Amino acid sequence: MVSEGEAENGTVADAPLNNIYKAHPELVLQLRGQVFFDMLQEGHIAQAQLYYQGSIQALYPDGTDTGSLFVDKMLMRIIRQMARTGLPPGGQHAFANGEKTRQRVKDYLKVYFPAYRPQLRQGTSKVWEFGETNGAITHCLVCHKDFRGFDLRKLRYHLIALGGGRQGKCQGVTPYTGGRLAWILADEGYNPDGSRPGQQQPPNDNDGNGGGGGAADGDDGEGADGDGGAAAAAATDA
């Protein structure tokens, strides 16, 4: 699927979509980073070193050349661990939980591959293509973070970097996700800053806890249901 270029776009603007290493470095490093850390955790140090050199360093030799600052930070975490090889990964590192890595892969597929995009109920804002709700928790599919008390308004401001408090700026936004969000906002009658025509600049919800548990702003609809069952396809291609 990935090798056939079935993505609508990728993390890196203008990269050939059928080249998974250039167009989808986040997907590659989520999967290969997990393999690398698993080897270290199991004590296979020499095998992990060889895997890192042949399957990660060979693709991104400069360490910060994936084309995405968000992904470069992930790569640097892998490189720092490689520098201390001989020691098992410490603390709650990015790959400590394989289930979370699988969730991040599913998130990625939903954002960039239309076949896995959330099926929204009629009348639901398409902004929910980038987020899913589970009770009081909203999960951002772009930066993979969870927030409590997010409604549609706060998700919009998170994605366009106008939110305050912990919701703040979505670090995973790319030219594709930013462009698609701008199209959705215009199509649904919003200003580029996420407000409705005639409204003031959006408030800065700087409450320090992700925005509190207020009601949605009236045009919300419920978020998409998060089924996500497609990580295996990406793992095969990577």
C-alpha positions as CSV (number, residue, x, y, z in Angstrom):
1,M,0.0,0.0,0.0
2,V,2.7,2.5,1.0
3,S,5.1,1.4,-1.7
4,E,2.4,2.0,-4.3
5,G,2.0,5.6,-3.3
6,E,-1.6,5.4,-2.1
7,A,-1.1,8.2,0.4
8,E,-2.7,11.5,-0.3
9,N,0.5,13.2,0.8
10,G,3.3,12.6,3.2
11,T,5.2,14.2,6.1
12,V,7.7,15.9,3.7
13,A,6.4,18.3,1.1
14,D,7.4,17.5,-2.5
15,A,8.9,14.1,-1.6
16,P,7.9,11.3,-4.1
17,L,5.0,9.5,-2.5
18,N,6.2,6.0,-3.6
19,N,9.4,6.5,-1.7
20,I,8.5,5.6,1.9
21,Y,11.8,6.7,3.3
22,K,11.6,10.3,1.9
23,A,7.8,10.9,2.0
24,H,7.0,9.0,5.3
25,P,10.1,9.2,7.6
26,E,7.8,9.3,10.7
27,L,6.2,6.0,9.7
28,V,9.6,4.4,9.0
29,L,11.2,5.6,12.3
30,Q,8.2,4.7,14.4
31,L,8.5,1.1,13.1
32,R,12.3,0.8,13.0
33,G,12.8,2.7,16.2
34,Q,10.6,0.2,18.0
35,V,12.6,-2.7,16.6
36,F,15.8,-1.1,17.6
37,F,14.7,-0.4,21.2
38,D,13.1,-3.9,21.5
39,M,16.5,-5.4,20.6
40,L,18.2,-3.3,23.3
41,Q,15.6,-4.1,25.9
42,E,16.1,-7.8,25.2
43,G,19.9,-7.5,25.6
44,H,20.8,-8.0,21.9
45,I,23.3,-5.2,21.9
46,A,25.4,-6.2,18.9
47,Q,22.3,-7.0,16.8
48,A,20.8,-3.7,17.7
49,Q,24.0,-1.8,16.6
50,L,24.0,-3.6,13.3
51,Y,20.3,-2.9,12.8
52,Y,20.7,0.7,13.6
53,Q,23.6,1.1,11.2
54,G,21.9,-0.7,8.3
55,S,18.2,0.2,8.8
56,I,18.3,3.7,10.3
57,Q,21.6,5.5,10.0
58,A,22.0,4.4,6.3
59,L,18.7,6.1,5.5
60,Y,19.3,9.3,7.5
61,P,23.1,9.6,7.9
62,D,23.1,13.3,9.1
63,G,20.8,12.7,12.0
64,T,18.6,15.7,11.2
65,D,17.8,15.3,7.6
66,T,14.4,13.7,7.5
67,G,12.7,16.8,6.2
68,S,10.5,17.3,9.2
69,L,11.5,18.9,12.5
70,F,9.0,16.7,14.4
71,V,10.5,13.6,13.0
72,D,14.1,14.8,13.4
73,K,13.4,15.0,17.2
74,M,12.3,11.4,17.1
75,L,15.5,10.4,15.2
76,M,17.6,12.3,17.7
77,R,16.1,10.2,20.6
78,I,17.2,7.1,18.7
79,I,20.7,8.5,18.1
80,R,21.1,9.4,21.7
81,Q,20.2,5.9,22.7
82,M,22.6,4.5,20.2
83,A,25.4,6.6,21.8
84,R,24.8,4.9,25.1
85,T,24.5,1.4,23.6
86,G,25.5,-1.2,26.1
87,L,22.9,0.2,28.5
88,P,19.3,-0.7,28.3
89,P,16.9,2.1,27.5
90,G,16.1,4.1,30.6
91,G,12.9,5.8,31.8
92,Q,9.8,6.3,29.8
93,H,11.4,6.6,26.4
94,A,9.4,7.1,23.3
95,F,9.5,3.4,22.4
96,A,8.9,2.0,25.9
97,N,5.5,0.8,25.0
98,G,5.0,-1.1,21.8
99,E,1.2,-0.6,22.0
100,K,1.7,3.1,21.9
101,T,4.0,2.8,18.9
102,R,1.3,0.8,17.1
103,Q,-1.2,3.5,18.0
104,R,1.0,6.2,16.5
105,V,1.3,4.2,13.3
106,K,-2.4,3.9,13.1
107,D,-2.7,7.7,13.7
108,Y,-0.3,8.3,10.9
109,L,-2.2,6.1,8.4
110,K,-5.5,7.9,9.3
111,V,-4.0,11.3,8.6
112,Y,-2.1,10.6,5.4
113,F,-3.9,7.6,3.8
114,P,-7.5,8.3,2.8
115,A,-8.4,4.6,3.0
116,Y,-7.9,4.7,6.7
117,R,-9.3,8.1,7.4
118,P,-12.0,8.2,10.1
119,Q,-15.5,7.8,8.9
120,L,-17.3,10.8,10.2
121,R,-21.1,11.0,10.8
122,Q,-23.1,13.4,8.6
123,G,-22.9,16.9,9.9
124,T,-19.6,16.3,11.8
125,S,-16.8,18.8,11.2
126,K,-14.0,17.4,9.0
127,V,-11.6,18.9,11.6
128,W,-12.3,15.6,13.4
129,E,-10.2,13.9,10.7
130,F,-7.3,15.0,12.9
131,G,-8.7,13.9,16.3
132,E,-10.6,11.2,18.1
133,T,-12.6,11.3,21.3
134,N,-12.8,8.6,24.0
135,G,-14.9,9.8,26.8
136,A,-13.4,13.0,28.2
137,I,-10.1,12.4,26.3
138,T,-9.4,13.8,22.8
139,H,-6.4,12.2,21.0
140,C,-4.6,14.3,18.4
141,L,-3.8,12.0,15.4
142,V,-1.1,14.5,14.2
143,C,1.1,14.8,17.3
144,H,-0.2,11.7,19.1
145,K,-1.0,13.5,22.4
146,D,-4.0,13.1,24.6
147,F,-5.9,16.1,26.0
148,R,-8.8,16.2,28.5
149,G,-11.8,18.4,27.9
150,F,-11.1,19.2,24.2
151,D,-14.0,20.2,22.1
152,L,-13.9,21.1,18.4
153,R,-12.9,24.7,19.0
154,K,-9.9,23.7,21.1
155,L,-8.9,21.0,18.6
156,R,-9.0,23.7,15.8
157,Y,-6.8,26.1,17.8
158,H,-4.4,23.3,18.8
159,L,-3.9,22.4,15.1
160,I,-3.4,26.0,14.0
161,A,-1.1,26.9,16.9
162,L,-3.4,29.4,18.6
163,G,-4.3,27.3,21.7
164,G,-3.0,28.2,25.1
165,G,-2.0,26.1,28.2
166,R,-1.0,22.5,27.6
167,Q,-3.0,22.2,24.4
168,G,-0.5,24.7,22.8
169,K,0.9,24.2,19.4
170,C,0.5,20.9,17.6
171,Q,4.2,19.9,17.0
172,G,3.3,17.4,14.3
173,V,1.6,19.7,11.8
174,T,3.1,19.5,8.3
175,P,2.6,21.4,5.1
176,Y,0.0,18.8,4.1
177,T,-2.0,18.8,7.3
178,G,-1.8,22.6,7.6
179,G,-3.0,22.9,4.0
180,R,-5.9,20.4,4.4
181,L,-6.9,22.1,7.7
182,A,-7.0,25.5,5.9
183,W,-9.2,24.0,3.2
184,I,-11.5,22.5,5.8
185,L,-11.8,25.8,7.7
186,A,-12.6,27.7,4.6
187,D,-15.1,25.1,3.4
188,E,-16.9,25.1,6.8
189,G,-17.1,28.9,7.0
190,Y,-14.3,29.7,9.4
191,N,-11.6,32.4,9.3
192,P,-8.0,31.2,8.9
193,D,-7.6,31.7,12.7
194,G,-10.4,29.3,13.4
195,S,-12.9,31.9,14.4
196,R,-16.3,32.5,12.8
197,P,-16.6,35.6,10.6
198,G,-17.4,38.6,12.9
199,Q,-15.9,37.0,16.0
200,Q,-12.9,38.3,17.8
201,Q,-9.5,36.6,17.8
202,P,-9.8,33.2,19.5
203,P,-9.4,33.2,23.3
204,N,-6.2,32.0,24.8
205,D,-7.3,29.1,27.0
206,N,-4.3,29.3,29.2
207,D,-5.6,27.3,32.0
208,G,-2.7,25.0,32.3
209,N,-4.7,21.8,32.0
210,G,-5.5,21.5,28.3
211,G,-8.6,23.7,28.4
212,G,-10.9,22.3,31.0
213,G,-14.1,20.3,30.4
214,G,-16.4,22.9,28.9
215,A,-19.1,22.1,26.4
216,A,-18.4,22.2,22.6
217,D,-19.0,25.5,20.8
218,G,-22.2,24.5,19.1
219,D,-20.9,23.3,15.7
220,D,-19.1,20.4,17.2
221,G,-20.7,17.1,16.5
222,E,-19.1,14.1,18.2
223,G,-15.6,13.0,17.3
224,A,-14.9,10.1,15.0
225,D,-14.7,6.6,16.4
226,G,-11.2,5.3,16.6
227,D,-11.1,1.8,15.1
228,G,-7.6,1.9,13.5
229,G,-6.7,-1.5,12.2
230,A,-4.0,-1.0,9.6
231,A,-0.6,-0.9,11.1
232,A,0.4,-4.2,9.7
233,A,0.3,-2.9,6.1
234,A,2.7,-0.1,6.9
235,A,5.0,-2.4,8.9
236,T,5.3,-4.7,5.9
237,D,6.4,-1.9,3.6
238,A,8.8,-0.4,6.0
